Amino acid sequence: VTAAPGTERADCERFDRADPLASRRAQFLVPDGVVYLDGNSLGALAVGVAERVHDVVHRQWGHDLIRSWNTNGWWNLPTVVGDKIGRLVGAAPGEVVACDSTSVNLYKLAVAAQRLRPDRHIVLTDKVNFPTDLYILDEAARSHGAAVRRVAPADVCERIDRDVAVVALTHVDYRTGEVYDLAAVTAAAHAQGALALWDLSHSAGALAVDLGGAGADLAVGCGYKYLNGGPGAPAYVYVAQRWQDALAQPLTGWLGHADPFAMSPEFRPAVGVRRALTGTPAVLSLAALDAALDTFEGLDMAAVRAKSVALTELFIELVDERLPGVFTMVSPRTAKRRGSQVSLGHPDAYAIVQALIARGVIGDYRAPDVARFGFAPLYLRHVDVWDAVDHLVAVMAGEEWRRAEHQVRATVT
Ligand SMILES: Cc1ncc(COP(=O)(O)O)c(C=O)c1O
């Protein structure tokens, strides 16, 4: 479905009727009166998640107690959930494990990658990477006696040389929504003998990622955005099969041991992706993420991506048409280069987002001047996009964002 100029709300209703993903919305508990455009930051609550967590708490923990590690599948949750995520990002079974946070996992893999290229002393990333990625990569390089080369996104491929151990990038830029060509950058890294390590936080669950097809080496990503695992959900680690035997990650806790209950005083890594684990899994959070991932059951990620493109195109077209010249378009206009978000630049972006939230349209703000809107293809409708822009028009026309209460900065923006 493509929106043409002059699109009306009735057209959006028609797009929704033709939407092959339309029925997925019923699998989510989106509150009435809310247009949720922040699924790129905290995904919505899926039907069945609360029931699953209730069961894990009351029956498994409350009654079965510690027996649950064996009898209720707690021990294998990291790989069971990992394989479900793997299906969404083009990984083979046994290549993904769910654990820890994205920050921690990035540290593990950034150090491990350098150990796979011991003669090289550069970690290459871009200047606009997410702050935690920049901080973690700095520290991972320092711990290895290496340096970080931060380059402009457009220069990444040409700045990869034979000093580079690993190219570590976020696939979709959190602020602009710009997408790297994952296969092309991976190939450029490999051409210089470097490894490619991707942060898929803003891609998994919204874009058609093909780690295997691209020959990517390593990846991490977040469980609470488009994967809908809930606040602070476990993240994940992808290690291409060919690197698993050689992977030496630095946080060698007992869960990554070949035989944790041998209680050996010496570390011996587990076979396979489990060696990326460190400590005891967060079972309650993993159970929530596991249940949430069932909403992707049977979905073709190409169809998910197609809907994501349709929604962002519609939003851009409506903003262009109804609010000409009001915002700068921070996100790429070319659909292929844009993730599942649209970022609008405005000096008063923070207050505008607050005024929209007061109307039930939830987006977020990223410093210094970006109003960011995420489009989760599983539960957003075309009419939601229409309604969001309608509210935005009203906020701007009535200068609602000038109200004092919308100027107050909260801790989380
Ligand atoms: C690209 C990227 N990496 C990492 C993170 C967060 O990492 P963590 O879950 O460790 O806080 C985010 C959060 O928004 C992100 O956008």
The ligand as a MOL file (V3000), in Angstrom:
LIG
                    3D

  0  0  0     0  0            999 V3000
M  V30 BEGIN CTAB
M  V30 COUNTS 16 16 0 0 0
M  V30 BEGIN ATOM
M  V30 1 C 21.8790 1.3280 19.7160 0
M  V30 2 C 21.6680 1.0760 21.1640 0
M  V30 3 N 22.5170 0.2950 21.8390 0
M  V30 4 C 22.3290 0.0430 23.1550 0
M  V30 5 C 21.2530 0.5780 23.8380 0
M  V30 6 C 20.9960 0.3670 25.2840 0
M  V30 7 O 21.7680 -0.5710 25.8760 0
M  V30 8 P 21.3670 -1.1340 27.3170 0
M  V30 9 O 20.1630 -1.9760 27.1380 0
M  V30 10 O 22.5600 -1.8300 27.7700 0
M  V30 11 O 21.0080 0.0480 28.1760 0
M  V30 12 C 20.3510 1.3780 23.1660 0
M  V30 13 C 19.2040 1.9370 23.9090 0
M  V30 14 O 18.4120 2.6830 23.4430 0
M  V30 15 C 20.5610 1.6400 21.8000 0
M  V30 16 O 19.7140 2.4160 21.1500 0
M  V30 END ATOM
M  V30 BEGIN BOND
M  V30 1 1 1 2
M  V30 2 1 2 3
M  V30 3 2 2 15
M  V30 4 2 3 4
M  V30 5 1 4 5
M  V30 6 1 5 6
M  V30 7 2 5 12
M  V30 8 1 6 7
M  V30 9 1 7 8
M  V30 10 2 8 9
M  V30 11 1 8 10
M  V30 12 1 8 11
M  V30 13 1 12 13
M  V30 14 1 12 15
M  V30 15 2 13 14
M  V30 16 1 15 16
M  V30 END BOND
M  V30 END CTAB
M  END
